[in-house]
Amino acid sequence: MAKSRLPLPTGNSTAKKLLVTVVLIALVAVVVRYPADAASAAIGVGRAASAVVDGFATFFRVLAN
């Protein structure tokens, strides 16, 4: 088996933790500043996720027949 020349990252990196923290702070800031718009966006994301699940369910239901 050939050796990998690039070391594989193990564990959580500082950059990843920093990125997640920044994204969460930005998300909280948007919710605090624009609560109605944030709620509308969350509803839209929920509807999109529901449509994806419905699509997969329909696909597997038709596939089983």
HUFEN-V290001 format. One record per backbone hydrogen bond with DSSP energy under -1.0 kcal/mol. CO is the residue of the C=O (numbers start at 1). NH is the residue of the N-H. E is the energy in kcal/mol with one decimal. If there is no record, write none. Layout:
# HUFEN-V290001
co=CO nh=NH e=E
co=CO nh=NH e=E
This chain:
# HUFEN-V290001
co=13 nh=17 e=-1.9
co=14 nh=18 e=-2.5
co=15 nh=19 e=-2.6
co=16 nh=20 e=-2.5
co=17 nh=21 e=-2.3
co=18 nh=22 e=-2.5
co=19 nh=23 e=-2.4
co=20 nh=24 e=-2.4
co=21 nh=25 e=-2.4
co=22 nh=26 e=-2.4
co=23 nh=27 e=-2.4
co=24 nh=28 e=-2.4
co=25 nh=29 e=-2.4
co=26 nh=30 e=-2.3
co=27 nh=31 e=-2.2
co=28 nh=32 e=-2.4
co=29 nh=33 e=-2.6
co=30 nh=34 e=-2.8
co=34 nh=38 e=-2.5
co=35 nh=39 e=-2.2
co=36 nh=40 e=-2.2
co=37 nh=41 e=-2.3
co=38 nh=42 e=-2.3
co=39 nh=43 e=-2.4
co=40 nh=44 e=-2.2
co=41 nh=45 e=-2.4
co=42 nh=46 e=-2.4
co=43 nh=47 e=-2.4
co=44 nh=48 e=-2.3
co=45 nh=49 e=-2.6
co=46 nh=50 e=-2.2
co=47 nh=51 e=-2.2
co=48 nh=52 e=-2.0
co=49 nh=53 e=-2.3
co=50 nh=54 e=-2.7
co=51 nh=55 e=-2.3
co=52 nh=56 e=-2.3
co=53 nh=57 e=-2.5
co=54 nh=58 e=-2.6
co=55 nh=59 e=-2.4
co=56 nh=60 e=-2.6
co=57 nh=61 e=-2.2
co=58 nh=62 e=-2.6
co=59 nh=63 e=-2.4
co=60 nh=64 e=-1.8
